[in-house]
């Protein structure tokens, strides 16, 4: 049963927790300082993810029956939030972070029996199921999901907005398929994320701004994947596995395209830079608001396509090849935009 009063109360609780967390972050110097890659103004508390985690765990502690293996999920969320906060504060090495993400994947597999092995009918009438490969595939999926959401967190409001769109898409499909419990958990996250956006985007005043931080992006990435595995994998499958590609399209395409570009340049796939899709749009002259609205709009369009196709039971293979076409167009467009930016930079340097 969805309780509107509880969700409204959760919103106000989240706002309060965010304000308190913001003060604590300033007191312990958990703030983001501008540099060559981070071009915001002033020191901003990196506490959004921690506050979101606190509110989310508070909600789940009252509703442990809503998702299978809730204690395992809550433990994993806590570990990721702590590691993310330490990374925000001290800057942990990539090897340590990957090790933690691998352990979290093992926790998901052996603690909650959630694994990625069924991919649906992507090739005609052939069911793609790889039970012998579930462990490395699931580990790769966890690492990819966590880092995809971490990489897209580079513009005020972007990660929060995309997260709301993704959890909203999941909630719609889950309600459509009669999975009210998990849909309610998605709604709780939408409410918490909405409270976060008020501060992150400065809607309550620029001086109250906060950032998500790695604590938030890691928790969100893992939680999204948890919900997707729970709803797309047998025997509890209610959503087509291929639909997941459409729901998380923007973070997924941005991560894959960025990593491929870095590898082609013989750089580390995890080397931070300013070549993500939001950086590219900003370099083209779009304002932060227009960039946010553009990416959010595309996310709504792609997620909506996935939702409609899932509801209309469009064949998996058609959905899959259509997504590959979209990704191909995305990749070509981004490469053309990068070339345009590079040419513009060369011309300006010659003036």
VOBA-1610 file (N, C-alpha, C; in pm, whole numbers, padded with zeros to 5 digits, always signed):
BEGIN
Unk+00084-00120+00000Unk+00000+00000+00000Unk+00088+00125+00000Unk+00063+00214-00095Unk+00138+00339-00105Unk+00076+00442-00013Unk+00158+00496+00078Unk+00112+00589+00181Unk+00161+00730+00147Unk+00068+00814+00098Unk+00104+00949+00059Unk+00153+01034+00174Unk+00092+01016+00290Unk+00132+01094+00408Unk+00275+01058+00449Unk+00307+00930+00443Unk+00443+00887+00478Unk+00545+00946+00380Unk+00512+00946+00252Unk+00604+01001+00152Unk+00622+01151+00171Unk+00514+01222+00205Unk+00524+01366+00230Unk+00612+01393+00352Unk+00593+01311+00456Unk+00676+01324+00576Unk+00822+01295+00545Unk+00844+01196+00458Unk+00980+01160+00419Unk+01049+01277+00348Unk+00973+01352+00270Unk+01029+01468+00200Unk+01080+01572+00300Unk+00999+01605+00399Unk+01040+01707+00497Unk+01153+01656+00585Unk+01151+01528+00619Unk+01261+01469+00695Unk+01390+01478+00615Unk+01381+01452+00485Unk+01499+01458+00398Unk+01557+01598+00393Unk+01470+01699+00383Unk+01517+01838+00381Unk+01591+01871+00510Unk+01535+01829+00622Unk+01598+01855+00752Unk+01734+01786+00762Unk+01739+01658+00722Unk+01864+01582+00726Unk+01969+01646+00635Unk+01927+01694+00519Unk+02019+01758+00426Unk+02080+01885+00487Unk+01997+01966+00553Unk+02048+02089+00615Unk+02143+02058+00730Unk+02108+01959+00811Unk+02196+01921+00923Unk+02328+01865+00870Unk+02319+01778+00770Unk+02439+01717+00711Unk+02530+01823+00650Unk+02468+01925+00592Unk+02545+02034+00531Unk+02631+02105+00635Unk+02574+02130+00753Unk+02649+02196+00860Unk+02763+02108+00910Unk+02734+01980+00924Unk+02837+01886+00970Unk+02951+01880+00869Unk+02917+01875+00740Unk+03019+01868+00635Unk+03112+01988+00640Unk+03056+02106+00662Unk+03139+02226+00671Unk+03230+02221+00794Unk+03177+02166+00902Unk+03255+02160+01026Unk+03375+02067+01013Unk+03362+01960+00933Unk+03472+01864+00918Unk+03545+01882+00785Unk+03515+01993+00716Unk+03580+02026+00588Unk+03558+01922+00480Unk+03439+01862+00480Unk+03402+01771+00372Unk+03337+01855+00262Unk+03421+01928+00190Unk+03373+02022+00088Unk+03450+02003-00042Unk+03388+02046-00150Unk+03450+02037-00282Unk+03508+02174-00317Unk+03639+02177-00342Unk+03708+02302-00372Unk+03730+02312-00523Unk+03700+02426-00584Unk+03716+02442-00730Unk+03861+02419-00773Unk+03877+02360-00893Unk+04009+02346-00954Unk+03992+02350-01105Unk+04094+02304-01178Unk+04088+02312-01325Unk+03975+02229-01382Unk+03941+02118-01316Unk+03835+02030-01366Unk+03700+02063-01306Unk+03701+02116-01182Unk+03576+02150-01113Unk+03563+02301-01111Unk+03472+02353-01191Unk+03467+02496-01213Unk+03348+02565-01145Unk+03305+02511-01031Unk+03200+02578-00955Unk+03263+02690-00872Unk+03178+02771-00811Unk+03226+02883-00731Unk+03215+02852-00582Unk+03325+02872-00510Unk+03324+02853-00366Unk+03331+02707-00324Unk+03357+02685-00196Unk+03363+02550-00141Unk+03222+02501-00111Unk+03186+02387-00169Unk+03050+02334-00156Unk+03053+02202-00079Unk+02970+02186+00025Unk+02966+02061+00101Unk+02932+01941+00012Unk+03011+01833+00027Unk+02987+01710-00051Unk+02913+01611+00038Unk+02790+01640+00067Unk+02720+01561+00168Unk+02585+01510+00120Unk+02548+01540-00005Unk+02419+01497-00056Unk+02401+01347-00050Unk+02504+01273-00093Unk+02495+01128-00094Unk+02479+01068+00044Unk+02551+01123+00141Unk+02541+01073+00278Unk+02401+01097+00334Unk+02347+01217+00311Unk+02213+01249+00360Unk+02108+01162+00292Unk+02122+01142+00162Unk+02029+01056+00089Unk+02032+00914+00144Unk+02153+00865+00172Unk+02169+00730+00227Unk+02102+00718+00363Unk+02121+00818+00449Unk+02059+00816+00582Unk+01907+00808+00570Unk+01850+00891+00484Unk+01704+00894+00467Unk+01653+00764+00405Unk+01727+00712+00309Unk+01687+00587+00244Unk+01691+00470+00342Unk+01797+00463+00423Unk+01807+00356+00522Unk+01699+00370+00629Unk+01666+00493+00664Unk+01557+00517+00759Unk+01426+00461+00704Unk+01398+00488+00578Unk+01276+00438+00515Unk+01276+00285+00511Unk+01388+00226+00465Unk+01394+00080+00453Unk+01385+00011+00589Unk+01439+00074+00692Unk+01434+00013+00826Unk+01289-00003+00874Unk+01200+00078+00820Unk+01058+00069+00855Unk+00982-00025+00761Unk+01046-00064+00650Unk+00977-00145+00549Unk+01070-00253+00494Unk+01128-00332+00580Unk+01223-00434+00534Unk+01157-00544+00450Unk+01025-00552+00456Unk+00956-00657+00380Unk+00931-00618+00234Unk+00963-00493+00199Unk+00932-00446+00064Unk+01025-00504-00042Unk+01149-00537-00004Unk+01241-00595-00101Unk+01306-00719-00040Unk+01330-00823-00121Unk+01397-00942-00070Unk+01538-00909-00023Unk+01581-00977+00080Unk+01717-00960+00133Unk+01745-00814+00167Unk+01647-00748+00227Unk+01663-00605+00262Unk+01785-00579+00351Unk+01811-00661+00454Unk+01930-00636+00538Unk+02060-00638+00457Unk+02069-00728+00359Unk+02189-00735+00275Unk+02201-00608+00191Unk+02089-00566+00135Unk+02089-00443+00055Unk+02129-00323+00140Unk+02075-00314+00258Unk+02106-00201+00347Unk+02252-00202+00389Unk+02307-00320+00412Unk+02448-00332+00448Unk+02536-00285+00332Unk+02502-00327+00212Unk+02579-00285+00095Unk+02572-00135+00073Unk+02454-00078+00091Unk+02436+00067+00078Unk+02524+00140+00178Unk+02528+00090+00301Unk+02608+00152+00406Unk+02757+00149+00372Unk+02805+00032+00328Unk+02946+00018+00292Unk+02983+00114+00180Unk+02900+00121+00077Unk+02930+00209-00036Unk+02927+00356+00004Unk+02834+00392+00092Unk+02826+00532+00138Unk+02951+00570+00217Unk+02997+00480+00303Unk+03116+00507+00385Unk+03240+00519+00296Unk+03256+00423+00205Unk+03371+00426+00114Unk+03366+00550+00025Unk+03246+00583-00023Unk+03231+00702-00106Unk+03265+00829-00031Unk+03222+00837+00095Unk+03252+00955+00177Unk+03403+00967+00202Unk+03469+00853+00227Unk+03614+00855+00246Unk+03685+00898+00118Unk+03632+00855+00005Unk+03690+00895-00123Unk+03673+01045-00146Unk+03556+01097-00108Unk+03532+01242-00119Unk+03627+01320-00030Unk+03656+01264+00088Unk+03739+01334+00186Unk+03888+01321+00158Unk+03933+01198+00127Unk+04076+01172+00116Unk+04124+01135-00024Unk+04031+01094-00111Unk+04071+01052-00245Unk+04132+00913-00246Unk+04050+00810-00242Unk+04098+00673-00241Unk+04146+00632-00381Unk+04238+00538-00386Unk+04291+00492-00514Unk+04189+00410-00590Unk+04204+00404-00722Unk+04110+00332-00807Unk+04112+00183-00777Unk+04229+00127-00744Unk+04237-00016-00714Unk+04155-00051-00591Unk+04162+00034-00489Unk+04085+00008-00367Unk+03936+00017-00396Unk+03896+00118-00473Unk+03753+00135-00505Unk+03700+00018-00586Unk+03780-00029-00683Unk+03738-00144-00763Unk+03728-00270-00677Unk+03819-00283-00580Unk+03815-00399-00490Unk+03686-00397-00408Unk+03650-00280-00356Unk+03526-00267-00278Unk+03405-00298-00366Unk+03405-00246-00487Unk+03293-00270-00577Unk+03280-00417-00612Unk+03392-00485-00625Unk+03390-00629-00651Unk+03332-00705-00532Unk+03373-00667-00411Unk+03320-00731-00290Unk+03170-00706-00277Unk+03126-00586-00313Unk+02984-00554-00307Unk+02906-00639-00407Unk+02967-00664-00523Unk+02903-00751-00622Unk+02889-00893-00568Unk+02993-00941-00500Unk+02987-01074-00439Unk+02879-01079-00331Unk+02865-00970-00256Unk+02760-00962-00155Unk+02623-00974-00221Unk+02606-00907-00334Unk+02479-00912-00406Unk+02448-01055-00453Unk+02551-01122-00505Unk+02531-01256-00561Unk+02506-01360-00452Unk+02596-01364-00353Unk+02589-01471-00253Unk+02505-01435-00131Unk+02485-01305-00108Unk+02403-01265+00006Unk+02257-01247-00028Unk+02228-01210-00153Unk+02089-01185-00193Unk+02045-01270-00311Unk+02136-01352-00364Unk+02105-01438-00479Unk+02057-01357-00599Unk+02112-01238-00614Unk+02083-01155-00732Unk+02200-01167-00828Unk+02172-01207-00949Unk+02280-01228-01046Unk+02230-01197-01187Unk+02322-01153-01271Unk+02288-01123-01410Unk+02329-01240-01497Unk+02231-01313-01548Unk+02260-01427-01635Unk+02159-01442-01748Unk+02041-01377-01735Unk+01937-01388-01837Unk+01925-01256-01913Unk+01935-01263-02046Unk+01933-01142-02129Unk+01811-01135-02221Unk+01722-01232-02210Unk+01602-01229-02292Unk+01626-01286-02431Unk+01535-01251-02523Unk+01541-01303-02660Unk+01598-01195-02753Unk+01725-01166-02737Unk+01788-01060-02815Unk+01814-01102-02959Unk+01823-01232-02982Unk+01849-01284-03117Unk+01733-01373-03158Unk+01630-01313-03212Unk+01514-01389-03258Unk+01447-01465-03146Unk+01428-01596-03166Unk+01359-01680-03068Unk+01456-01752-02975Unk+01582-01712-02978Unk+01683-01777-02895Unk+01691-01708-02760Unk+01668-01783-02653Unk+01676-01727-02517Unk+01822-01726-02472Unk+01872-01607-02442Unk+02011-01593-02399Unk+02019-01603-02247Unk+02068-01717-02201Unk+02080-01742-02057Unk+02216-01806-02033Unk+02297-01743-01949Unk+02434-01790-01927Unk+02459-01816-01779Unk+02402-01923-01724Unk+02417-01952-01581Unk+02561-01979-01539Unk+02645-02023-01631Unk+02784-02054-01596Unk+02870-01929-01585Unk+02820-01817-01640Unk+02899-01694-01645Unk+02844-01585-01555Unk+02750-01621-01469Unk+02681-01517-01391Unk+02775-01437-01302Unk+02879-01501-01246Unk+02964-01430-01150Unk+03046-01318-01216Unk+03128-01346-01318Unk+03202-01235-01379Unk+03111-01132-01445Unk+02999-01177-01501Unk+02906-01083-01566Unk+02843-00990-01463Unk+02805-01045-01349Unk+02743-00963-01244Unk+02844-00865-01185Unk+02967-00911-01162Unk+03072-00822-01111Unk+03094-00707-01207Unk+03102-00738-01337Unk+03120-00633-01439Unk+03002-00537-01438Unk+02881-00590-01422Unk+02761-00506-01421Unk+02761-00411-01302Unk+02801-00460-01185Unk+02806-00377-01064Unk+02908-00265-01081Unk+03029-00301-01123Unk+03134-00200-01143Unk+03091-00097-01247Unk+03029-00144-01355Unk+02985-00054-01461Unk+02876+00041-01412Unk+02778-00013-01340Unk+02667+00070-01292Unk+02716+00178-01196Unk+02799+00138-01101Unk+02850+00234-01002Unk+02929+00345-01070Unk+03016+00308-01164Unk+03101+00409-01228Unk+03025+00491-01332Unk+02922+00434-01394Unk+02842+00510-01490Unk+02772+00626-01421Unk+02716+00601-01304Unk+02647+00707-01231Unk+02746+00805-01168Unk+02864+00755-01136Unk+02968+00845-01085Unk+03017+00940-01194Unk+03032+00888-01314Unk+03083+00969-01425Unk+02985+01077-01469Unk+02856+01051-01458Unk+02756+01147-01507Unk+02732+01258-01406Unk+02791+01246-01287Unk+02770+01346-01181Unk+02870+01460-01197Unk+02846+01547-01296Unk+02940+01656-01318Unk+02873+01788-01347Unk+02743+01796-01320Unk+02667+01918-01347Unk+02554+01928-01245Unk+02536+02047-01190Unk+02430+02066-01089Unk+02297+02012-01140Unk+02238+01923-01062Unk+02105+01872-01094Unk+02101+01754-01187Unk+02214+01720-01253Unk+02210+01616-01355Unk+02190+01477-01297Unk+02275+01436-01203Unk+02260+01303-01145Unk+02126+01291-01072Unk+02088+01395-00999Unk+01960+01392-00929Unk+01843+01379-01024Unk+01844+01456-01132Unk+01735+01452-01230Unk+01728+01318-01301Unk+01843+01268-01346Unk+01846+01139-01415Unk+01802+01026-01322Unk+01841+01035-01194Unk+01801+00933-01096Unk+01650+00933-01078Unk+01591+01051-01069Unk+01446+01061-01055Unk+01376+01003-01177Unk+01428+01032-01296Unk+01369+00978-01419Unk+01380+00826-01422Unk+01494+00773-01383Unk+01516+00629-01383Unk+01427+00559-01281Unk+01423+00610-01158Unk+01338+00547-01057Unk+01190+00564-01090Unk+01154+00674-01155Unk+01016+00694-01197Unk+00979+00592-01305Unk+01069+00570-01398Unk+01046+00471-01504Unk+01028+00332-01445Unk+01114+00298-01350Unk+01101+00168-01283Unk+00969+00158-01208Unk+00932+00265-01138Unk+00807+00264-01061Unk+00687+00243-01153Unk+00686+00310-01268Unk+00575+00297-01363Unk+00562+00152-01411Unk+00674+00093-01451Unk+00671-00044-01501Unk+00636-00143-01391Unk+00690-00121-01273Unk+00662-00212-01161Unk+00515-00206-01122Unk+00457-00087-01118Unk+00315-00074-01089Unk+00231-00139-01199Unk+00274-00121-01323Unk+00202-00180-01436Unk+00199-00332-01425Unk+00310-00388-01377Unk+00320-00534-01366Unk+00278-00584-01227Unk+00221-00495-01145Unk+00166-00537-01017Unk+00266-00552-00904Unk+00388-00499-00922Unk+00491-00509-00818Unk+00490-00382-00733Unk+00390-00371-00647Unk+00367-00248-00571Unk+00478-00223-00469Unk+00527-00329-00406Unk+00627-00312-00300Unk+00754-00243-00349Unk+00813-00296-00455Unk+00936-00237-00507Unk+00909-00099-00567Unk+00791-00082-00624Unk+00754+00050-00678Unk+00750+00154-00567Unk+00704+00113-00450Unk+00696+00205-00335Unk+00836+00247-00290Unk+00931+00154-00295Unk+01069+00187-00261Unk+01125+00287-00362Unk+01092+00267-00490Unk+01135+00363-00593Unk+01076+00501-00565Unk+00950+00506-00525Unk+00886+00634-00494Unk+00955+00702-00377Unk+00998+00624-00279Unk+01068+00683-00164Unk+01198+00750-00209Unk+01268+00687-00301Unk+01393+00744-00352Unk+01366+00869-00436Unk+01256+00869-00509Unk+01219+00988-00588Unk+01195+01106-00494Unk+01126+01081-00383Unk+01098+01186-00285Unk+01227+01238-00223Unk+01315+01147-00183Unk+01442+01187-00122Unk+01528+01265-00220Unk+01533+01218-00346Unk+01612+01286-00447Unk+01555+01424-00478Unk+01424+01438-00472Unk+01361+01569-00497Unk+01404+01670-00392Unk+01410+01625-00267Unk+01456+01713-00159Unk+01602+01753-00182Unk+01683+01658-00226Unk+01824+01687-00255Unk+01838+01792-00365Unk+01756+01781-00469Unk+01766+01874-00582Unk+01739+02019-00540Unk+01653+02037-00440Unk+01625+02173-00392Unk+01753+02244-00350Unk+01839+02171-00281Unk+01965+02230-00234Unk+02072+02226-00341Unk+02082+02115-00412Unk+02186+02099-00513Unk+02177+02207-00622Unk+02057+02241-00661Unk+02038+02340-00768Unk+02021+02482-00715Unk+02036+02498-00584Unk+02029+02631-00525Unk+01890+02691-00525Unk+01787+02607-00529Unk+01649+02657-00532Unk+01607+02718-00399Unk+01678+02685-00292Unk+01650+02744-00161Unk+01753+02852-00127Unk+01832+02890-00227Unk+01937+02990-00206Unk+02073+02931-00239Unk+02155+03007-00310Unk+02287+02958-00353Unk+02376+02919-00235Unk+02359+02987-00123Unk+02447+02958-00009Unk+02418+02823+00056Unk+02305+02760+00019Unk+02270+02630+00076Unk+02304+02514-00019Unk+02377+02544-00126Unk+02408+02440-00224Unk+02490+02326-00164Unk+02464+02205-00214Unk+02542+02088-00176Unk+02566+02003-00301Unk+02666+01917-00295Unk+02693+01823-00403Unk+02664+01681-00356Unk+02646+01592-00453Unk+02616+01453-00424Unk+02737+01381-00365Unk+02850+01391-00434Unk+02970+01320-00391Unk+02967+01174-00433Unk+03080+01108-00420Unk+03090+00966-00457Unk+03000+00878-00372Unk+02976+00919-00248Unk+02888+00841-00161Unk+02751+00824-00226Unk+02700+00931-00285Unk+02568+00926-00347Unk+02568+00852-00479Unk+02664+00882-00566Unk+02665+00819-00698Unk+02687+00668-00688Unk+02770+00624-00593Unk+02794+00481-00576Unk+02669+00410-00524Unk+02603+00471-00427Unk+02480+00412-00371Unk+02370+00406-00477Unk+02354+00515-00552Unk+02250+00519-00655Unk+02276+00416-00764Unk+02401+00408-00812Unk+02434+00312-00915Unk+02405+00169-00873Unk+02446+00136-00751Unk+02425-00001-00702Unk+02277-00029-00679Unk+02204+00069-00628Unk+02061+00051-00601Unk+01983+00034-00730Unk+02015+00114-00832Unk+01949+00100-00962Unk+01971-00040-01016Unk+02095-00088-01012Unk+02125-00222-01063Unk+02053-00328-00981Unk+02048-00311-00849Unk+01978-00406-00761Unk+01833-00420-00805Unk+01766-00307-00825Unk+01625-00308-00864Unk+01607-00368-01004Unk+01700-00338-01094Unk+01691-00393-01229Unk+01708-00545-01229Unk+01805-00594-01153Unk+01825-00738-01145Unk+01705-00806-01081Unk+01651-00744-00979Unk+01536-00803-00910Unk+01415-00813-01002Unk+01402-00719-01094Unk+01281-00715-01178Unk+01300-00772-01318Unk+01426-00796-01360Unk+01447-00846-01497Unk+01503-00988-01503Unk+01545-01042-01388Unk+01605-01174-01388Unk+01508-01280-01339Unk+01516-01397-01399Unk+01432-01508-01357Unk+01473-01556-01219Unk+01383-01610-01136Unk+01244-01644-01168Unk+01144-01533-01137Unk+01189-01416-01089Unk+01098-01309-01049Unk+01083-01203-01159Unk+01120-01236-01281Unk+01120-01138-01389Unk+00981-01084-01421Unk+00969-00951-01425Unk+00845-00887-01468Unk+00873-00784-01578Unk+00999-00741-01591Unk+01039-00643-01691Unk+01139-00709-01786Unk+01129-00677-01915Unk+01224-00732-02012Unk+01366-00685-01978Unk+01466-00773-01982Unk+01603-00729-01956Unk+01648-00617-02049Unk+01607-00622-02176Unk+01649-00520-02272Unk+01592-00383-02239Unk+01481-00379-02166Unk+01421-00251-02127Unk+01516-00172-02038Unk+01598-00243-01961Unk+01694-00176-01871Unk+01788-00085-01949Unk+01826-00125-02070Unk+01916-00043-02152Unk+01854+00093-02181Unk+01724+00094-02209Unk+01655+00219-02241Unk+01638+00306-02117Unk+01616+00243-02003Unk+01592+00319-01880Unk+01718+00391-01833Unk+01833+00325-01844Unk+01959+00386-01798Unk+02044+00433-01916Unk+01981+00467-02026Unk+02052+00495-02151Unk+02159+00603-02140Unk+02126+00718-02081Unk+02221+00829-02077Unk+02348+00795-01998Unk+02337+00750-01872Unk+02461+00712-01799Unk+02538+00601-01870Unk+02465+00504-01925Unk+02530+00390-01990Unk+02606+00433-02115Unk+02540+00507-02203Unk+02604+00548-02328Unk+02720+00643-02302Unk+02703+00733-02206Unk+02812+00826-02174Unk+02934+00751-02123Unk+02912+00653-02035Unk+03025+00578-01979Unk+03098+00499-02087Unk+03024+00424-02168Unk+03086+00340-02271Unk+03163+00426-02371Unk+03100+00533-02420Unk+03165+00619-02519Unk+03290+00685-02462Unk+03282+00730-02337Unk+03396+00798-02274Unk+03512+00702-02252Unk+03482+00581-02202Unk+03587+00482-02178Unk+03655+00442-02309Unk+03576+00423-02414Unk+03634+00386-02544Unk+03727+00496-02595Unk+03685+00622-02581Unk+03771+00733-02624Unk+03902+00735-02545Unk+03893+00712-02415Unk+04014+00715-02332Unk+04108+00601-02369Unk+04054+00483-02393Unk+04138+00369-02430Unk+04206+00394-02564Unk+04131+00453-02658Unk+04189+00483-02790Unk+04304+00584-02778Unk+04296+00670-02676Unk+04404+00767-02652Unk+04513+00710-02562Unk+04501+00580-02529Unk+04596+00511-02442Unk+04600+00572-02302Unk+04481+00613-02256Unk+04466+00666-02121Unk+04394+00563-02034Unk+04401+00582-01904Unk+04327+00495-01813Unk+04177+00518-01832Unk+04096+00411-01835Unk+03951+00427-01849Unk+03890+00508-01735Unk+03961+00512-01621Unk+03908+00580-01503Unk+03973+00715-01479Unk+04050+00764-01576Unk+04114+00894-01562Unk+04011+01005-01576Unk+03995+01085-01472Unk+03895+01192-01475Unk+03933+01299-01576Unk+03834+01347-01650Unk+03857+01455-01746Unk+03726+01531-01767Unk+03723+01614-01869Unk+03603+01692-01900Unk+03554+01659-02041Unk+03538+01528-02068Unk+03493+01485-02201Unk+03359+01412-02196Unk+03289+01422-02083Unk+03156+01361-02075Unk+03056+01445-02153Unk+02941+01388-02179Unk+02842+01453-02264Unk+02802+01591-02211Unk+02790+01606-02078Unk+02752+01737-02024Unk+02864+01839-02043Unk+02989+01794-02033Unk+03102+01884-02059Unk+03103+01929-02205Unk+03074+01836-02295Unk+03074+01867-02438Unk+02968+01971-02472Unk+02848+01953-02418Unk+02740+02048-02444Unk+02773+02186-02388Unk+02837+02189-02272Unk+02876+02317-02213Unk+02982+02386-02300Unk+03076+02309-02352Unk+03181+02366-02437Unk+03124+02421-02568Unk+03009+02366-02609Unk+02945+02414-02732Unk+02871+02546-02711Unk+02864+02588-02585Unk+02801+02716-02556Unk+02665+02708-02489Unk+02616+02586-02465Unk+02489+02574-02394Unk+02508+02614-02248Unk+02407+02677-02192Unk+02412+02711-02050Unk+02395+02584-01968Unk+02424+02594-01839Unk+02406+02478-01751Unk+02261+02432-01749Unk+02169+02529-01748Unk+02027+02495-01745Unk+01985+02424-01873Unk+02028+02476-01989Unk+01992+02413-02116Unk+02054+02275-02131Unk+02177+02261-02081Unk+02242+02130-02085Unk+02165+02029-02001Unk+02126+02071-01881Unk+02049+01985-01792Unk+01917+01946-01855Unk+01844+02043-01909Unk+01714+02017-01969Unk+01727+01928-02093Unk+01833+01948-02170Unk+01855+01866-02289Unk+01876+01720-02253Unk+01966+01694-02158Unk+01996+01556-02119Unk+01879+01491-02047Unk+01811+01568-01963Unk+01693+01514-01894Unk+01583+01483-01995Unk+01566+01571-02093Unk+01464+01548-02195Unk+01492+01424-02277Unk+01617+01405-02316Unk+01655+01286-02393Unk+01635+01161-02307Unk+01668+01170-02179Unk+01650+01057-02088Unk+01502+01019-02077Unk+01416+01119-02065Unk+01271+01093-02059Unk+01224+01026-02188Unk+01272+01075-02301Unk+01233+01019-02431Unk+01275+00873-02444Unk+01400+00844-02409Unk+01450+00707-02421Unk+01385+00614-02319Unk+01372+00661-02196Unk+01305+00580-02094Unk+01161+00554-02133Unk+01094+00658-02182Unk+00955+00643-02226Unk+00942+00542-02338Unk+01038+00543-02430Unk+01037+00445-02539Unk+01047+00304-02483Unk+01138+00285-02388Unk+01153+00153-02326Unk+01027+00109-02253Unk+00964+00202-02181Unk+00842+00171-02107Unk+00730+00127-02200Unk+00708+00205-02307Unk+00601+00173-02402Unk+00627+00040-02470Unk+00750+00017-02513Unk+00785-00109-02580Unk+00766-00228-02487Unk+00802-00210-02360Unk+00784-00317-02262Unk+00636-00347-02242Unk+00556-00242-02227Unk+00413-00259-02205Unk+00343-00321-02326Unk+00389-00282-02447Unk+00329-00334-02570Unk+00389-00469-02611Unk+00483-00518-02530Unk+00547-00647-02554Unk+00614-00653-02692Unk+00681-00544-02728Unk+00759-00542-02851Unk+00871-00646-02839Unk+00898-00723-02943Unk+01002-00827-02935Unk+01136-00773-02885Unk+01202-00852-02803Unk+01330-00812-02745Unk+01432-00773-02851Unk+01436-00851-02959Unk+01536-00827-03063Unk+01517-00691-03128Unk+01392-00651-03152Unk+01365-00520-03211Unk+01409-00409-03116Unk+01376-00425-02987Unk+01417-00325-02887Unk+01569-00316-02879Unk+01636-00430-02887Unk+01781-00434-02874Unk+01849-00367-02993Unk+01807-00403-03114Unk+01870-00343-03233Unk+01836-00195-03245Unk+01718-00157-03199Unk+01682-00015-03198Unk+01772+00062-03102Unk+01800+00001-02987Unk+01889+00066-02891Unk+02030+00078-02946Unk+02079-00027-03012Unk+02212-00021-03072Unk+02219+00090-03177Unk+02109+00109-03250Unk+02103+00217-03349Unk+02112+00353-03281Unk+02036+00368-03172Unk+02038+00493-03096Unk+02179+00519-03041Unk+02241+00415-02987Unk+02376+00432-02932Unk+02476+00467-03042Unk+02460+00405-03159Unk+02548+00437-03271Unk+02534+00583-03313Unk+02410+00631-03321Unk+02385+00771-03356Unk+02441+00864-03249Unk+02426+00823-03123Unk+02480+00902-03011Unk+02632+00914-03024Unk+02697+00802-03049Unk+02843+00800-03055Unk+02894+00885-03172Unk+02830+00872-03288Unk+02870+00952-03404Unk+02850+01100-03377Unk+02736+01134-03317Unk+02705+01274-03287Unk+02806+01334-03190Unk+02838+01259-03085Unk+02933+01308-02985Unk+03071+01328-03047Unk+03114+01234-03130Unk+03245+01248-03195Unk+03249+01369-03288Unk+03138+01395-03358Unk+03131+01513-03444Unk+03137+01641-03362Unk+03069+01641-03248Unk+03070+01759-03161Unk+03210+01783-03104Unk+03279+01676-03068Unk+03416+01690-03016Unk+03508+01747-03124Unk+03492+01698-03248Unk+03573+01751-03359Unk+03545+01899-03381Unk+03418+01935-03369Unk+03380+02076-03385Unk+03445+02162-03277Unk+03445+02113-03154Unk+03507+02186-03043Unk+03657+02200-03065Unk+03721+02091-03109Unk+03866+02095-03132Unk+03902+02194-03243Unk+03822+02197-03350Unk+03848+02293-03458Unk+03832+02436-03409Unk+03731+02457-03327Unk+03707+02590-03272Unk+03823+02633-03183Unk+03876+02538-03105Unk+03989+02568-03016Unk+04113+02604-03097Unk+04137+02531-03206Unk+04253+02558-03292Unk+04242+02696-03355Unk+04123+02729-03405Unk+04102+02860-03468Unk+04124+02974-03370Unk+04075+02955-03247Unk+04092+03059-03146Unk+04239+03076-03108Unk+04313+02965-03107Unk+04455+02972-03070Unk+04538+03041-03178Unk+04485+03042-03301Unk+04558+03104-03412Unk+04529+03252-03425Unk+04425+03298-03353Unk+04389+03440-03361Unk+04490+03526-03287
//
